[in-house]
Amino acid sequence: MTLQDKIEAGRFVLTAELGPPRSGNDRAIRKKARHFRDIADGVNITDNQTSIVRLSSIAAARILIDEGLEPVVQMTCRDRNRIALQSDLLGMAALGARNVLCLTGDHMRFGDHPEARPVFDMDSIQLVATARGLTEGRFLSGEKIKTPPRLFIGAAANPFAPPLEFRITRLDKKIRAGAKFIQTQPVYDLELFRAWMDGVRDAGLHERTAVLAGVMPVKSARALRHMQSEVPGVLIPDELIRRMEKAEDPKLEGIRIAVETIEELKAVPGVRGIHLMPLMWESVTPRIAGEAGFPSSGPAPANTNQGNIPSD
């Protein structure tokens, strides 16, 4: 079954995230792929995240397919105009990648080429609509496509940036444009997330798309403080930072927090899955998935000391 099949069948799914290397080395992707095999229903490939140059998300997706995984190609509007975006959507479909997460993209000033010229010919909502149009057999120009691509279209949501009403409205626009699944920013403030989901359910949006709640495991209080002060759209409660500061083994505590968060999110009405973001810590995925009770999960590895602190 594909990710789309599982979501449409009502299965509670697990997607996870993989960061491509800053090189042309395909072995790095293949090595990371083993941490997701027989565990994740879909594996996101980031698209030059935080505006730092990395291996192409589309190329990495093809490598994941070769490794027996189902990729979710992240595609941003930052670096491409509408011609290039449509071309890449056709290209990923031709290579066998069907799932796409449509994003506006981080601004260049956050990355390693701040002097680069931004494109932003369209935003994420328009990209969702564009992808939907391609699947329906038409380009933005209005011309017909002989062989339309088969795409399962998703978008991102931020439950934590005020005002809450605007976030619900923006989510509604993405769903109307054609988003069939939504992956949220990482959830640390469960109370605020539940309030956002109340609004989602009140608007009936949970019946029109699959909400996958984001979970990002971290290794240290330092990583949480960094996100609290530097990363827009991520809200970190102070008590969570204090908990990590008091922990004898911060990495183990980070795993416990992630598992506890997943258990809480499973109980939130309208949540249809989890999107795990172990940035630069992909090796922890089997352990978290196993302890959180996902049925497809394999045995948890004993070593939790691999990887680096997530950069965002």
Disulfide bonds with the S-S distance in Angstrom:
none
